[in-house]
Amino acid sequence: MSLSIVHYPHPTLQHRSRPIVRVDAKLREMAAEMIELMYENEGVGLAANQVDLPIRMFVANESGERGEGEEWVVINPVIDRPKGNESGQEGCLSVPGIYSQVKRPKTVRLQGYDLKGNEINVQLDGFLARVVQHEVDHLDGVMFFDRIGEESRREIEGALAEFETTFASLRNTGSIPDDAELARRLAKWEEAYT
């Protein structure tokens, strides 16, 4: 299997991912490949729908460096108990080169499961809390720039328009399938794992 990161405005980025009901060797392989892609692209997190998979799973390592920090693979994440607020700069591997200040809760609780079925139930704060919220947003079809004000959005509109132009061009040449074919692919993954 060879995964690759899809860029805005790819339809899977707006797709609300469905909960995973089974873990197999292929899913573990996909998680490992997502971790590799995250490091190769100098990211700190990557959600499954960023690699065109409609399932509720993300990987993260707040250090962004292989061999440093803690690697997370989280299945069916849920965040709650938000406390405080702080703004921080965010970017995204699905819109490389675009950054903006995003206001998010400073502290959240993360619940979910690892690949072995062990429960995850931790309170997170600071940068890791931001990373996790960003990735869970992806799984809900929300991009970081959906959470910024109109003025900030205007500042990045030109760059987003370039991604839209590139996407349209790739679709016209057949490099990216039409919506009907993408929907068939997503349904096949959902049937296998959700």
C-alpha positions, 0 to 999 in steps of 0.5 A, spaced: 500 500 500 502 506 498 499 512 501 500 519 499 497 526 502 492 529 499 491 537 498 486 542 499 480 542 496 480 534 495 473 532 497 476 527 502 478 532 507 471 535 507 468 527 509 466 526 516 470 520 518 467 514 521 469 510 527 473 504 526 470 497 528 476 492 527 484 493 527 488 488 522 495 488 519 493 492 514 490 498 518 497 497 522 501 498 516 497 504 514 498 507 521 506 506 520 506 509 513 502 515 516 507 516 521 513 515 515 509 520 511 508 525 517 516 525 518 518 525 511 513 532 510 516 535 517 509 534 520 507 533 527 500 530 526 497 526 520 489 524 520 487 518 516 483 523 511 489 527 509 491 520 506 484 519 503 482 514 508 475 515 511 476 512 518 477 515 525 485 514 526 490 519 526 498 519 528 502 524 532 509 526 535 509 533 537 517 533 537 516 532 529 522 528 529 523 520 529 526 517 535 524 524 539 518 525 543 512 520 543 509 517 537 501 516 538 496 512 533 489 514 536 483 510 533 476 513 534 479 519 538 474 523 542 476 530 545 472 533 551 473 537 557 476 544 554 479 549 558 482 555 557 483 558 550 490 560 547 492 562 540 497 559 536 500 558 529 498 552 525 499 549 518 497 543 515 500 538 511 494 538 506 496 546 505 503 546 505 506 553 506 499 556 509 499 558 516 495 562 521 493 564 528 488 559 531 484 560 537 483 553 541 482 550 548 489 550 552 487 543 555 482 538 553 481 530 555 483 525 549 479 518 549 480 513 544 484 507 543 491 505 541 492 499 535 492 494 541 486 496 543 488 499 549 484 505 552 487 512 551 484 517 557 489 523 558 489 530 559 493 534 554 495 541 554 499 546 550 502 544 544 500 537 544 493 539 546 493 543 539 496 538 535 490 533 537 485 538 536 487 539 529 487 532 527 480 531 530 478 537 526 480 533 520 477 527 522 470 531 522 472 534 515 474 541 518 480 545 516 484 549 521 482 555 516 475 554 518 476 556 525 479 563 523 476 570 523 474 573 516 480 578 516 485 572 517 481 568 512 482 574 507 490 574 508 490 566 505 485 566 500 490 567 494 494 561 497 488 557 497 485 559 490 492 556 488 491 550 491 484 550 488 487 551 481 492 546 482 486 541 484 482 543 478 488 542 473 489 535 476 482 533 476 482 535 468 488 531 467 485 525 470 490 524 476 485 525 481 478 521 480 471 524 479 467 525 486 463 519 484 469 514 483 472 517 490 465 516 493 466 509 491 473 508 494 471 511 501 465 506 501 469 500 500 474 503 506 468 504 510 465 497 509 472 494 511 473 498 517 467 501 520 
